[in-house]
């Protein structure tokens, strides 16, 4: 795939939609194309957050550890980004991500990702939207699970 094709793929990601083409070209050039086979792990919960991944094609499951084993909390589709929480919060990975089909990603190193955020405040706003949406979804699921537990207890 050529650089202009990667730039076009990045433009489809809501997070990068307002970034200038020249900057997207630089991002594509400094990022690594990484392919994963079905069942292969991108990263594990607890790993250091060294990069974010943009899903170009395929899909992956987001899994968190629990007392009863791994729980699937989300599925990543093309044009989504994962791994940014560990970078932004400077914490270890909050989940495990496994390809559930052949997966093609663009791996963006932490320093490049943070530099982009500094240069493009609109990207930071978009990340806040993505994270707020995830938090809202998680809060709704937690409320539902709590209600289910109360019903079962009574």
C-alpha atoms as one frame of an Amber mdcrd trajectory, in Angstrom:
protein
   0.000   0.000   0.000   1.268   3.441  -0.873   1.549   6.411   1.444  -1.365
   8.238  -0.236  -3.574   5.180   0.395  -2.612   5.171   4.073  -3.373   8.894
   4.290  -6.823   8.219   2.795  -7.419   5.435   5.332  -6.376   7.731   8.208
  -8.721  10.465   6.956 -11.656   8.048   7.466 -10.844   7.753  11.169 -12.990
  10.386  12.942 -10.063  11.254  15.201  -7.931  12.344  12.238 -10.609  13.793
   9.952  -9.607  17.428  10.612  -5.852  16.914  10.477  -4.093  18.489   7.467
  -3.086  16.033   4.704   0.614  16.899   5.129   0.449  15.935   8.824  -1.450
  12.728   8.006   1.265  11.893   5.487   3.884  12.368   8.212   1.833  10.243
  10.613   1.457   7.467   8.032   5.176   7.645   7.255   6.234   7.442  10.923
   3.704   4.741  11.835   4.063   1.012  11.308   1.623  -1.167   9.415   1.083
  -4.247  11.602  -1.018  -7.265  10.635  -2.419  -9.779  13.110  -3.858 -13.227
  12.488  -7.156 -14.295  14.028  -6.555 -15.044  17.723  -3.313 -13.053  17.864
  -2.923 -10.501  20.696  -2.149  -6.832  19.989  -1.394  -6.207  23.662  -2.325
  -7.559  27.091  -3.937  -5.911  30.065  -1.129  -4.639  32.297   1.394  -4.166
  29.459   3.060  -0.737  29.202   1.273   1.671  26.852   3.818   2.349  24.130
   1.538   2.860  21.116  -2.007   3.322  19.870  -3.469   1.249  17.038  -5.819
   2.364  14.279  -7.888  -0.516  12.881  -7.654  -0.366   9.087  -9.470  -3.622
   8.333 -10.763  -6.624  10.240 -11.950  -6.593  13.840 -10.721  -7.309  17.353
 -12.169  -8.015  20.776 -11.436  -5.866  23.823 -11.181  -8.132  26.875 -10.789
  -7.364  30.569  -9.745  -9.745  33.319 -12.287 -10.673  35.979 -12.552 -13.264
  38.723 -14.388 -15.560  36.305 -11.896 -15.065  33.445 -11.766 -12.682  30.520
 -14.886 -10.677  29.684 -15.434  -9.192  26.230 -16.374  -5.532  26.692 -16.204
  -4.274  23.099 -15.461  -5.116  19.495 -13.213  -2.886  17.430 -14.181  -2.247
  13.817 -12.339  -0.471  10.998 -11.586   3.239  11.617 -11.506   2.822  15.383
  -8.533   3.528  17.610  -7.382   1.546  20.632  -4.579   1.903  23.140  -4.802
   5.641  23.520  -5.884   5.507  27.190  -2.568   4.016  28.315  -0.729   6.710
  26.360  -2.834   9.644  27.559  -2.963   8.601  31.201   0.572   7.168  31.267
  -0.735   3.934  32.788  -0.464   0.283  31.844  -2.945  -1.237  29.370  -6.484
  -1.326  30.760  -7.550  -4.289  28.594  -6.320  -7.079  26.345  -7.018  -6.731
  22.622  -7.173  -9.838  20.412  -7.855 -10.082  16.709 -11.096 -12.015  16.119
 -10.416 -12.043  12.362  -7.388 -11.167  10.228  -6.591  -7.617  11.338  -4.675
  -4.803   9.684  -3.599  -1.893  11.881  -1.476   1.204  11.879   0.672   1.348
  15.024   1.309   4.930  16.188   4.136   5.314  18.666   3.429   7.202  21.882
   5.720  10.171  21.097   4.150  10.701  17.642   0.636  10.418  19.057   1.312
  12.965  21.813   2.971  15.353  19.343  -0.119  15.200  17.103  -2.358  16.000
  20.058  -0.231  19.008  20.935  -0.378  20.295  17.350  -4.067  19.601  16.771
  -6.316  20.575  19.692  -9.332  19.414  17.643  -7.894  15.898  17.851  -7.825
  16.173  21.631 -11.491  17.218  21.586 -12.358  14.209  19.409 -10.507  11.894
  21.802 -12.494  13.374  24.688 -15.687  12.584  22.755 -14.585   8.993  22.137
 -13.598   8.492  25.772 -16.787  10.143  27.066 -18.841   7.860  24.822 -17.002
   4.794  26.144 -17.475   5.973  29.734 -21.195   6.556  29.152 -21.560   3.086
  27.630 -19.630   1.486  30.498 -21.670   3.368  33.120 -24.936   2.209  31.507
 -23.716  -1.410  31.476 -22.584  -1.160  35.093 -25.992   0.221  36.126 -27.747
  -2.594  34.286 -25.496  -5.224  35.902 -26.113  -3.703  39.353 -29.889  -3.789
  38.771 -29.674  -7.428  37.684 -27.726  -8.303  40.845 -30.302  -6.556  43.048
 -33.174  -8.406  41.336 -31.420 -11.744  41.823 -30.690 -10.936  45.467 -34.333
 -10.158  46.265
